[in-house]
Amino acid sequence: MKIMKYDMGSGELKNWLIQESSFDERYLGKCEAIFAQGNGYLGVRNALEEAYTGEVRNTFLTGTFNKASRGEVTELPNLPDMTGVTITIDGHQLNLSRGQLQEYSRTLNLKNGEVVRKISWVSPTGVGFKAEFKRIVSLAEEHTMACSIDFSVNQDVQVILETGVDGSVTNSGAQHFEEISRRIYGGRDMEYLSQTTESKVWIAQHGACSLDAPAAVLPVMGRRTLTNRYTIQAEAGKNVHFEKISVFHSSRDQKYADVKPEEIKEILKQDGMKVLRRGFIKGYEGLKQESTEKWKKYWEESDIQIQGDADFDQLAIRFALYHLNIMVKHDDNRVGIGAKALTGEGYKGHSFWDTEMFILPYFTFTRPETARTLLEYRYRNLYGAHLKAKEQGYEGAMYPWECAWVDDGEVTPLYMGADVVTGKITKCWTGIIEHHISADISYAVEQYYLVTGDQDYMNQYGYEIILDTALFWASRVEYNQEKDRYEILDVIGPDEYKEHVDNNAYTNYMAAYNMKQALKIMEELPKENPEVYKRLDEKLSFSQIKEKIENCIHKLYLPVPNEDGIIPQSDQFLSLKKLDLTKYKESKEVLTIYKDFNTEQLNQYMVSKQADTVMLLFLLDTLFDEETKKKNFVFYEDKTLHDSSLSKSTHAILANDFGFQDMAYDLYERALKIDLGPQMKSSDEGIHSASTGGIWESTVMGFGGVRMEGEHLRIAPKLPQKWNKLVFPLRFKGEPLKVEVEKDVALVENRGKNQVSLLIGKEFVNIPAGHKVQRTL
Ligand code: IFM
């Protein structure tokens, strides 16, 4: 069944709308996730107003992590719901699976973040009900969500609307709240306070509704619920307009960092009411207008335009840019980005290497202030990284594979998923042995510095991260006496189908790079910035770090291409059994190989879940000559199932680099469809945040050809056949650039205040402020 429609809209809204064009209760998760709304502080899944079995009604506030019970890891709790509205028409509850649904559409407008649903329904007793539901989460008032409902009936009947705050929600059964207090003021303003069970974070929720028809209003309090019930005698054909403003605050909000615990509850109540009243006066349209203005500014700065036979590509890049904007709290360095952002319970709100390797490049190259906030978060994570290093018997900063609150340390669950062979629960090793994240973060710090030139970040945070992680690697390597070399044994590399491998090429090279970065800093810093050098030396002791790195770096084993020119992904990989992957490659779903093999068995086959050695070739692109890189790309692409959303985009970039244009476009299209494609179950747990970053990367770094060559920005585009033009913004060393690429011409405009020097193709150009330079490719 075709539920999604991508080419909707015309004129100004062409390629800005994503529409669900029919209703099917089995596939609620898809649009709940991809239509999720937010502003980086507040994230709300787009569950429908009326309830359905199988729905997942999620509301998250960034940073409010809690551990539901002793055996669980900390997670982002699902807040009491304020999106639900029960509508009863002539005694029959609105439910689109019953009665007769005559018209249905639900549309996300990426331009202003509004979701509009239109229905025409006939109840089982034959009452016609038409309604338009609208919802926004404001980009201007970060605490505020607003919804409006316009409806009419075709007979004079009673209609009851019930809505409020529903605290009976859980995270898949785990309840996170206690200490509930509820109140309705003046028959209208609702107040609901709760506190997380372990982290003791207070959540304050306020709501108020308005209605333009006479109604009897009754406050109702059930177990963990607070509701206002509106009973309306609706007249045939007459429109009724209803609005609800919902406001959310938490004691973890930045502005309350210094408030005393005994005062916070009162402050939250007062602030909640204040924001509620302000929102109530503005009403839905006023709030929407303000939010739309913010979106307008965002799109003016951030939109990417693709011309040609490219409507879906255009829509998909905007979908990615929409989610990239709402997944991060741009000004709060105590919070990261969840692997499912704030759009679902998957991965519990935890941050992975997804942020630095897939999402951060977008911010580094276009919104450096946000990139800095995210990298400051990693500086704050050093506490947890030290904790983890100590726990595992290492030195320095060993970043947790999964991060939650800044100082939580490792929060990866120890067990997950069923083992299809043994029937037992599978042990999750990533939190214990997937170590490359420490080098990834250091790589991202350096990339941020090269692109932005932000010396202040390096002085305050960046150098320390690189040195501290380098110290970890120096303590992590193991000496192999027989081979007289240092090795990194028993890890998981990016390819999570291979556990307990030795000398994963990605890990070893990235670790070596991390240690070399540190040596360079220790050599240059005393000359360049003696004060910072002194401060860091006192804190970290350069001589001990230097000695430890120098002791191992020259003998660290870095896998080289074998006689066939193939870089072994790990010591084991090239001797593994071959497996016919056709069935899995042709499957429309991901992870189907798990139906046939358990992890232990997968370890024995030459099959990769995701970009691993190929990722290395992308990140450290001068390690090997072009021919070797190409050969390895072909070899590993053949064995990669792209069962992780962190894979196709990288392979698309390299395919394009190596001139496999059809393959590049095919991989790109498949990457665009990770959330937007016809697979109706793949986004149930939330959108894939890394994939949205990957979409930006493969568009701009892939087809747009944007890379750093050392400290030089290089733009060497190669557009796909179907595209005539690609236009995208960049920020380099603080200067905003506009890049316009046509088939064989690239034009770069310097919209900043200072001259910019960069490479277009192989040619070095200087572009004075306010000037454009055009080059034939
Ligand atoms: O970080 C990824 C990992 O690379 C593959 N499994 C899912 C994680 C979270 O997205």
Residues whose N, C-alpha, C, O or C-beta is under 5 A from the ligand:
A	BS01	IFM	A339 F352 W353 D354 P494 S644 L646
